Amino acid sequence: MSAARGDVLVRLQGIGKDYPKVASGGDRLRTLAALLARRNDGPRFQALDGIDLEVRRGESLGLVGENGAGKSTLLKVIAGIVRPSRGTVGIDGRIGALIELGSGFHPEYTGRENIDLASALAGLSRRETRGKVDEIIAFADIGSHIDEPIKHYSSGMVVRLGFAVATALRPDILITDEILAVGDESFQKKCIAWLERYLSDGGTLLLCSHSMFHIQTLCSKALWIHHGQARMQGDRFDVTREYLAYHEEKTRTERVARVVAPDGRVPRIAELWTERADGTRADVFAKGETLVVQGLAFEPDDQAPVVLVGLVRIDGTPVFGALTNEDGFVPARIEPTRFGFALRFEGLPLLPGRYRARGHVLDAQGLRLFDTVEREFTVTGQTRDFGLVELPHAWSAGRGSDA
């Protein structure tokens, strides 16, 4: 009897996976000897450590993390390909796994023969397989190559066949690892359309991807794996937002090198802050509230500099930027060598999330960039819209085609 929607199909408790550390040929021999003797001595590293996870029928979970974080290892544990070193794995349902390119296929067999092989491994009878062959071949859409050995296939053709087999077998739990990163755009669209139908029919998906767009559009929740551990788990938008923020912070270097004048004096942003409409400084704003980015620029020659104020999402995605000289504004001289500026945003249209206000100072001609200062702020509110800003919009039935 099949489980009802909402039943737990995947339950992991305290999952850990260790591998031997192998740095040289001698290490390989010692590791092999230890494995043959069933010993676990020698240096090891933890690919996974203390992973707890539940996935219910009808849910779709996205796995995010850097290369080497342990995402693929976790999927292999769930699929039964890798045995964990610690913890328990509970699976209720039939799994279809698209993890490694060509896994489950015999390179010497033709595509058609591999369809028979995959169907048999999934427990289908010959009669059931015959009823699905045409459907699989049509979905794969690789033409006459279906009767050639798959060792001659391109990576995209192997993915097409593997995904086509998975669609026909319709597993209770579908596991995919970067499968949407291979293949042409038309096939990717076909895969996404099928996944959306699969999920709407109550299918359960585990998707590993570096594409935050696919995670946000196909998954209902997400798990961030970091150095083999679960760093964050929950709503897809919350997890991907924090992951992108971490990644931006890690990879962000000093984007602007300061240009030092011979006498050691440089124009710079002396101060930058964000405030509300009433002038109170703040770093949390509600969507639709007024945001003011204000600051002081230092210009050693006492000439009004050009200032650029920009807004970027926490992952570095640009949102908006304004130059004082383009807008016909001259920063006000507050005192010798110090100039004030403020950029006001009424009815802030930014979607909820974390952002940075950036202040840049240029020379008086606006040609030479000297300094950049950032201040982080957060926009709050409830929405499930996509993108960066909420634009005024309205739906209607439309007038239909004139044809």
C-alpha positions as CSV (number, residue, x, y, z in Angstrom):
1,M,0.0,0.0,0.0
2,S,1.4,3.4,-1.0
3,A,2.1,6.1,1.6
4,A,-0.3,9.0,1.9
5,R,0.7,12.5,0.9
6,G,2.7,14.0,3.8
7,D,4.1,10.7,5.0
8,V,7.9,10.7,5.6
9,L,9.7,9.1,2.7
10,V,13.2,10.0,3.7
11,R,14.5,10.0,7.3
12,L,18.1,10.5,8.1
13,Q,19.4,10.6,11.7
14,G,23.0,11.5,12.6
15,I,24.4,10.6,9.2
16,G,28.2,10.7,8.9
17,K,30.5,9.5,6.2
18,D,34.3,9.2,6.6
19,Y,36.9,8.5,3.9
20,P,40.6,7.6,4.2
21,K,43.0,10.5,3.5
22,V,45.2,9.4,0.6
23,A,48.1,11.7,-0.2
24,S,50.7,9.4,-1.8
25,G,51.2,6.0,-3.4
26,G,52.3,4.6,0.0
27,D,49.1,5.9,1.5
28,R,47.1,4.1,-1.1
29,L,48.8,0.8,-0.4
30,R,48.3,1.2,3.4
31,T,44.7,2.1,2.9
32,L,44.1,-0.9,0.7
33,A,45.7,-3.2,3.2
34,A,43.6,-1.7,6.0
35,L,40.4,-2.2,3.9
36,L,41.3,-5.8,3.2
37,A,42.0,-6.4,6.9
38,R,38.7,-4.5,7.7
39,R,40.5,-2.0,9.9
40,N,39.6,1.7,10.1
41,D,42.9,3.0,11.3
42,G,44.8,5.8,9.6
43,P,43.9,9.4,8.9
44,R,40.4,10.0,7.7
45,F,38.3,13.0,6.8
46,Q,34.6,13.6,7.3
47,A,32.6,14.0,4.1
48,L,29.4,14.2,6.2
49,D,28.9,14.8,9.9
50,G,25.7,14.7,11.9
51,I,23.1,15.2,9.1
52,D,19.5,15.0,10.2
53,L,16.8,15.2,7.6
54,E,13.2,14.4,6.9
55,V,11.5,14.7,3.5
56,R,7.8,14.0,3.2
57,R,5.8,12.8,0.2
58,G,5.1,15.7,-2.1
59,E,7.9,17.8,-0.9
60,S,10.8,19.0,-3.0
61,L,14.2,19.6,-1.3
62,G,17.0,21.6,-2.8
63,L,20.6,21.0,-1.8
64,V,23.0,23.9,-2.0
65,G,26.6,24.3,-1.1
66,E,30.1,24.7,-2.5
67,N,31.9,22.0,-4.5
68,G,33.2,19.4,-2.1
69,A,30.7,20.3,0.6
70,G,29.2,16.8,0.7
71,K,26.0,17.3,-1.3
72,S,26.6,14.4,-3.8
73,T,27.8,12.1,-1.0
74,L,24.5,12.8,0.9
75,L,22.5,12.0,-2.2
76,K,24.4,8.8,-2.7
77,V,23.7,7.8,0.9
78,I,20.0,8.4,0.4
79,A,20.1,6.5,-2.9
80,G,21.8,3.5,-1.3
81,I,24.9,3.9,-3.4
82,V,27.1,4.8,-0.4
83,R,26.9,3.3,3.0
84,P,27.2,5.8,5.9
85,S,29.8,5.5,8.5
86,R,27.4,6.6,11.2
87,G,23.7,7.2,11.6
88,T,20.5,5.6,10.3
89,V,18.8,5.9,6.9
90,G,15.1,5.2,6.5
91,I,13.6,5.2,3.0
92,D,9.9,4.5,2.2
93,G,9.3,4.3,-1.5
94,R,11.0,3.6,-4.8
95,I,14.0,5.8,-5.7
96,G,15.0,7.0,-9.1
97,A,18.5,8.5,-9.0
98,L,20.2,10.6,-11.6
99,I,23.5,11.3,-9.8
100,E,26.5,10.3,-11.9
101,L,26.5,10.6,-15.6
102,G,25.7,7.3,-17.1
103,S,25.3,5.5,-13.8
104,G,23.1,2.4,-14.2
105,F,23.9,2.2,-18.0
106,H,26.3,-0.4,-19.6
107,P,28.6,1.4,-22.0
108,E,28.7,-1.5,-24.5
109,Y,24.9,-1.8,-24.7
110,T,22.8,0.3,-27.1
111,G,20.4,2.9,-25.7
112,R,17.5,0.6,-26.4
113,E,19.2,-2.3,-24.6
114,N,20.0,0.0,-21.6
115,I,16.3,0.9,-21.4
116,D,15.6,-2.8,-21.0
117,L,18.3,-3.1,-18.4
118,A,17.2,0.0,-16.4
119,S,13.6,-1.2,-16.4
120,A,14.6,-4.7,-15.2
121,L,16.6,-3.2,-12.4
122,A,13.6,-1.2,-11.4
123,G,11.5,-4.4,-11.2
124,L,9.4,-4.0,-14.4
125,S,8.4,-7.0,-16.3
126,R,9.2,-7.4,-20.0
127,R,5.5,-6.6,-20.9
128,E,5.6,-3.4,-18.7
129,T,8.9,-2.4,-20.3
130,R,7.6,-2.8,-23.9
131,G,4.7,-0.5,-23.0
132,K,7.2,2.3,-22.0
133,V,9.9,2.0,-24.6
134,D,8.3,4.2,-27.2
135,E,7.6,6.8,-24.5
136,I,11.2,6.8,-23.3
137,I,12.6,7.0,-26.8
138,A,10.3,9.9,-27.7
139,F,11.3,11.9,-24.5
140,A,15.0,11.3,-25.0
141,D,14.7,12.5,-28.6
142,I,18.2,11.2,-29.7
143,G,17.0,9.8,-33.1
144,S,18.9,6.8,-34.5
145,H,21.5,7.0,-31.8
146,I,19.1,4.9,-29.6
147,D,20.4,1.8,-31.4
148,E,24.1,2.7,-30.9
149,P,26.3,1.8,-27.9
150,I,26.1,4.6,-25.3
151,K,29.9,4.7,-25.0
152,H,29.7,6.7,-28.2
153,Y,27.1,9.2,-26.7
154,S,27.8,12.7,-25.8
155,S,27.2,13.7,-22.2
156,G,24.0,15.5,-23.2
157,M,22.7,12.4,-24.9
158,V,23.4,10.2,-21.9
159,V,21.5,12.7,-19.7
160,R,18.6,12.7,-22.1
161,L,18.3,8.9,-22.0
162,G,18.7,8.8,-18.2
163,F,16.1,11.4,-17.6
164,A,13.7,9.8,-20.1
165,V,14.0,6.5,-18.3
166,A,13.3,8.2,-15.0
167,T,10.2,9.9,-16.4
168,A,8.8,6.7,-17.6
169,L,9.5,4.7,-14.4
170,R,8.0,7.6,-12.2
171,P,9.7,6.8,-8.9
172,D,8.3,7.9,-5.6
173,I,11.5,9.8,-4.9
174,L,13.5,11.4,-7.7
175,I,17.1,12.3,-6.9
176,T,19.0,14.6,-9.4
177,D,22.5,16.0,-9.1
178,E,23.1,18.9,-11.4
179,I,21.1,17.1,-14.1
180,L,19.7,20.4,-15.4
181,A,23.2,21.7,-16.1
182,V,23.7,19.3,-19.0
183,G,21.9,19.4,-22.3
184,D,20.6,22.1,-24.5
185,E,18.1,24.7,-23.5
186,S,15.1,23.0,-25.2
187,F,15.8,19.8,-23.3
188,Q,16.2,21.6,-20.0
189,K,12.8,23.3,-20.5
190,K,11.3,19.8,-21.2
191,C,12.8,18.5,-18.0
192,I,11.6,21.4,-15.9
193,A,8.1,21.1,-17.4
194,W,8.1,17.3,-16.5
195,L,9.4,18.0,-13.0
196,E,6.6,20.5,-12.4
197,R,4.0,18.0,-13.5
198,Y,5.7,15.3,-11.4
199,L,5.6,17.5,-8.3
200,S,2.0,18.6,-8.9
201,D,1.0,14.9,-9.0
202,G,2.6,14.4,-5.6
203,G,6.1,13.3,-6.5
204,T,9.0,13.9,-4.2
205,L,12.2,15.6,-5.5
206,L,15.7,15.9,-4.1
207,L,17.5,18.4,-6.3
208,C,21.2,19.3,-6.0
209,S,22.1,22.4,-8.0
210,H,24.3,25.4,-8.2
211,S,21.4,27.3,-9.9
212,M,19.5,29.2,-7.2
213,F,16.8,29.9,-9.8
214,H,16.1,26.1,-10.2
215,I,16.2,25.7,-6.4
216,Q,13.8,28.6,-5.9
217,T,11.4,27.6,-8.7
218,L,11.3,23.8,-8.2
219,C,11.8,23.3,-4.5
220,S,9.7,24.0,-1.5
221,K,12.5,23.9,1.0
222,A,16.3,23.8,0.9
223,L,19.3,22.4,2.8
224,W,22.7,24.2,2.9
225,I,25.6,21.7,3.3
226,H,28.8,23.3,4.5
227,H,31.9,21.2,5.1
228,G,29.8,18.1,5.5
229,Q,27.4,19.7,8.0
230,A,23.9,21.1,7.8
231,R,24.5,24.8,8.1
232,M,20.9,25.9,7.4
233,Q,17.7,24.1,6.6
234,G,14.2,25.5,5.9
235,D,12.4,27.8,3.4
236,R,14.0,27.8,0.0
237,F,14.1,31.6,-0.2
238,D,15.6,32.0,3.3
239,V,18.3,29.3,2.7
240,T,19.3,30.4,-0.8
241,R,19.4,34.1,0.4
242,E,21.8,33.2,3.2
243,Y,23.9,31.0,1.0
244,L,24.3,33.7,-1.6
245,A,25.2,36.2,1.1
246,Y,27.9,33.8,2.4
247,H,29.3,33.2,-1.0
248,E,29.4,36.9,-1.9
249,E,31.1,37.7,1.4
250,K,33.7,34.9,0.9
251,T,34.6,35.7,-2.7
252,R,34.3,39.5,-2.3
253,T,37.7,41.1,-2.4
254,E,38.6,44.8,-2.3
255,R,36.8,45.7,-5.5
256,V,38.3,49.2,-5.6
257,A,42.0,49.8,-5.0
258,R,42.6,53.2,-3.5
259,V,44.6,55.5,-5.6
260,V,47.1,57.4,-3.4
261,A,48.2,60.8,-4.5
262,P,52.0,61.6,-4.2
263,D,51.4,63.6,-1.0
264,G,49.4,60.8,0.6
265,R,46.0,62.6,0.4
266,V,43.1,60.7,-1.2
267,P,39.5,61.5,-1.8
268,R,37.3,59.1,0.2
269,I,33.9,58.4,1.7
270,A,34.4,59.7,5.2
271,E,31.0,58.3,6.5
272,L,28.0,56.5,5.0
273,W,24.8,55.5,6.7
274,T,21.1,54.7,6.1
275,E,18.2,56.4,7.8
276,R,14.4,56.7,7.8
277,A,12.3,59.6,6.5
278,D,12.4,61.2,10.0
279,G,16.2,61.3,10.0
280,T,16.8,58.4,12.5
281,R,19.5,56.1,11.5
282,A,18.4,52.5,10.9
283,D,19.5,49.3,9.1
284,V,16.1,47.6,8.9
285,F,13.3,49.0,6.7
286,A,9.9,47.7,5.7
287,K,9.1,47.2,2.1
288,G,7.5,50.5,0.9
289,E,9.1,52.6,3.6
290,T,11.4,55.6,2.8
291,L,15.1,54.9,2.7
292,V,17.7,57.6,2.7
293,V,21.4,56.8,2.0
294,Q,23.4,59.7,3.4
295,G,27.1,60.3,3.8
296,L,30.1,62.7,3.9
297,A,32.8,62.7,1.2
298,F,36.3,64.0,1.9
299,E,38.1,65.9,-1.0
300,P,41.6,67.1,-0.1
301,D,41.6,69.8,-2.8
302,D,38.3,71.2,-1.4
303,Q,36.5,70.7,-4.8
304,A,33.1,69.1,-4.8
305,P,33.6,65.5,-5.8
306,V,31.4,63.3,-7.9
307,V,29.6,60.7,-5.8
308,L,28.0,57.5,-6.9
309,V,25.5,55.8,-4.6
310,G,24.4,52.3,-5.5
311,L,22.2,49.6,-4.1
312,V,23.1,45.9,-4.5
313,R,21.6,42.7,-3.2
314,I,23.7,40.9,-0.6
315,D,25.0,38.5,-3.2
316,G,26.4,41.4,-5.2
317,T,23.6,41.6,-7.8
318,P,23.3,45.3,-8.8
319,V,19.9,46.9,-8.2
320,F,20.4,50.6,-8.9
321,G,23.0,53.3,-9.1
322,A,22.9,57.1,-9.3
323,L,25.7,59.6,-10.1
324,T,25.6,63.2,-8.7
325,N,26.9,64.8,-11.9
326,E,24.4,62.9,-14.1
327,D,21.5,64.1,-12.0
328,G,22.8,67.6,-11.8
329,F,23.5,67.6,-8.1
330,V,26.6,69.0,-6.5
331,P,27.5,67.7,-3.0
332,A,27.1,70.5,-0.4
333,R,30.3,71.8,1.2
334,I,29.7,71.2,5.0
335,E,33.1,72.4,6.0
336,P,36.5,72.7,4.3
337,T,37.3,69.5,2.4
338,R,34.0,67.8,3.5
339,F,30.9,67.5,1.3
340,G,27.5,66.1,2.2
341,F,25.1,64.1,0.1
342,A,21.9,62.2,0.6
343,L,19.9,60.0,-1.9
344,R,16.3,59.4,-1.0
345,F,14.1,56.5,-2.1
346,E,10.4,57.0,-1.5
347,G,8.2,53.9,-1.3
348,L,11.1,51.5,-1.3
349,P,10.2,48.8,-3.9
350,L,12.9,46.4,-2.9
351,L,11.7,42.8,-2.2
352,P,12.4,41.5,1.3
353,G,16.0,40.5,1.8
354,R,19.5,41.8,2.7
355,Y,21.1,44.5,0.7
356,R,24.1,46.9,0.7
357,A,24.2,50.6,0.1
358,R,27.5,51.5,-1.6
359,G,29.0,55.0,-1.7
360,H,31.8,55.7,-4.2
361,V,33.8,58.9,-4.5
362,L,35.3,60.0,-7.9
363,D,37.3,63.0,-8.9
364,A,35.6,66.3,-9.8
365,Q,35.4,65.1,-13.5
366,G,33.8,61.8,-12.6
367,L,36.6,59.8,-14.3
368,R,38.7,58.4,-11.5
369,L,37.3,56.2,-8.8
370,F,39.0,56.5,-5.5
371,D,37.1,54.9,-2.7
372,T,34.1,52.7,-1.9
373,V,32.3,52.2,1.4
374,E,29.4,49.8,2.1
375,R,26.6,49.7,4.6
376,E,24.4,46.6,4.9
377,F,20.6,46.9,5.5
378,T,17.6,44.6,5.5
379,V,14.2,45.0,3.9
380,T,11.4,43.2,5.7
381,G,7.9,42.1,4.5
382,Q,5.9,39.1,3.2
383,T,6.1,38.2,-0.4
384,R,6.9,35.3,-2.7
385,D,7.5,37.4,-5.8
386,F,10.7,36.8,-7.7
387,G,13.4,39.3,-8.6
388,L,14.8,42.4,-6.9
389,V,12.0,44.9,-6.9
390,E,8.2,45.0,-6.8
391,L,7.0,46.9,-9.9
392,P,3.4,48.3,-10.2
393,H,1.4,45.7,-12.1
394,A,-2.1,44.5,-12.7
395,W,-3.6,41.3,-14.1
396,S,-6.5,41.1,-16.6
397,A,-8.2,38.5,-18.8
398,G,-6.7,40.1,-21.8
399,R,-8.3,40.4,-25.2
400,G,-7.2,37.1,-26.7
401,S,-5.7,36.6,-30.1
402,D,-6.8,38.7,-33.0
403,A,-6.4,35.7,-35.3
